[in-house]
Amino acid sequence: MKIQIIEVMRYAGPRMIFHHPFLAVTHLLDEKRSDKSSEKEIVTNKRDTKL
């Protein structure tokens, strides 16, 4: 299933920028936010284990 999603997004992902630019930008921003939040969780978990 994951392989099929990757294949579809290879085709549809770049085209989304032209057809739905607002949705494409918000999607990228959401990914950036989730990456930062997951990094913060890892750091806080490391702090908790050191204490």
N, C-alpha and C positions, 0 to 999 in steps of 0.2 A: 504494500500500500504506500509506503513512504517513497519508494522508487517512482511510482506513478505520479505522486504529488510533485516530486522534483522535476519530472519530465514536463508536466503541465506548466509549472512555474517558469521553466526555462523558456517556454513559448509565450506565456501570457504575462509574465512579470514585466518585461521591458515595454510591452504594448500598453500596459496599465498606465504608464506615465503620460501617454498621449490621450487616452480615452477618459481617464479619471485622475487628473493630476493631484487634486486635493486629497483623495483617498490614498494615493501612492505616497505622498509626503507624510500624511499622518501615520501611515503604516511604518515608514522608516523611523519616525520619531518615537513611536511606541516600542520598536525594537531597541532603540538606544536607551530609552527609559528602563526597560526590563533588564538590559545588560547591566546598567549601573546598579539597579536594586539587587540583582543577584550577587554582584561583587560586594555590596555592603553586607549582605547576609553572610557571605563567606567570612568577611573580616570580623563581624560580630561573633560568629561561631568560634573563630580562632581565639578571640579575646576571652570568651567564656571558658574555653578549655584550659587556657593558661592560668586563669584565676583558680 
